[in-house]
Amino acid sequence: MIEVPAQEFAVSDEDQASILAEMGRLLAAGRFSGGENVRRLEEEFAAYVGAAHAVAVSSGTTGLEVSFQALGVKGREVIVPANTNFATFVAAARAGADVVLADVDQTTLAPSVADLEKVSTRRTAAVALVHMGGLITPAVHEITSWAAQQGIALVEDTAHAHGSWRDGRHAGTFGVAGVFSFFATKVMTTGEGGMVVTDDAELAQETRVLRNLGKTEAWVSRHIRASGNGRMTEFSAVVGRHQLRHLDDWVAARRRIAARYHSLLPGPSGVSVLLPDHPYSGYKVIAWLPPGVAREHLKRDLAAAGIHLPGEVYAEPLHHQPVLAKEYGHLSLPGAERACAQQICLPVYPTLDSGRVEVVADAVLSLVGAA
Ligand SMILES: Cc1ncc(COP(=O)(O)O)c(C=O)c1O
């Protein structure tokens, strides 16, 4: 039986040798935080996405929290799509905002301007636009102009979108800030970590202060803001710089796999693979299931055949999460509910060869056909 794991991470022998050599230099120099590697990763990442500034942080969640804090959302509202990771919600809440959930369009997994208008009020300070699975909604320009007209800050949650471009612009450069995650499952990773990108020099500076216990100088204990420690280590930055060098090749491989699944799982099967109309990160290959197919049974049967699916984005909308049920459980957000209930995500990683892609597609086709 051919085993297809949900994820596979491969660091080449050459990269391992180079990372270990740099780690050795770091250990010898003894500067493990706030050094050259973090500074260089910031410069290189900013150049990659085409933003004026990049601020490295300890996680994507922290990056979102300090961005919302810097934008002054405290005591106001932040709109978050109901189908996102809990991190988007909790970051806005921890920055002191009242979080309002928006519905999404099932075909783009993002809210439309109409969805945002439905829930925006005079108290709305920011909208979090999440590029789900790496997809940038075709409505991004319309949403950007609407937010600017309303005086609402558009923060892009780009945790899934390293290497996603639309109309020549990288994810994270449409709104006032973009926040990437380098968590272990992401397209590029530092284990834990993240990056805030922005063209706004003041916002970048405020983010730097907020990630650093509210200090303006790294090694001077003078605090001008009440905030926590969101710094990235030098060790993480060494790994991140190596990962960034491979990002284009990795996303190209992911896109090829997505296109292959798309051709192997055609419409008549009832399964349809969502293939974006722009170059995307390929973080997730989302497939919609036909009505009547029970996802958990299908996943169990696939696992029995050696095929392990990665997590959905996401299996449950936020208003159905136990921790939010009391406050948000009464909401009906049908686009987000359908988007969560009807998807599976297919294995995708640069080392997945075409033979294993075919094995996955065949198994999905036969099990869905038999359901
Ligand atoms: C959409 C989204 N936003 C934010 C985060 C938070 O990033 P981190 O895990 O680096 O804190 C994640 C995932 O991990 C995510 O998937």
The ligand as a Gaussian input file, in Angstrom:
#p B3LYP/6-31G(d) Opt

LIG

0 1
 C       -5.562000      32.112000       8.992000
 C       -4.573000      32.075000      10.107000
 N       -4.332000      33.195000      10.801000
 C       -3.440000      33.229000      11.802000
 C       -2.743000      32.097000      12.174000
 C       -1.837000      32.176000      13.341000
 O       -0.513000      31.955000      13.043000
 P        0.463000      31.326000      14.157000
 O        0.147000      29.884000      14.296000
 O        1.830000      31.562000      13.568000
 O        0.260000      32.086000      15.403000
 C       -2.953000      30.904000      11.470000
 C       -2.272000      29.658000      11.751000
 O       -1.551000      29.114000      12.267000
 C       -3.885000      30.891000      10.415000
 O       -4.103000      29.764000       9.740000

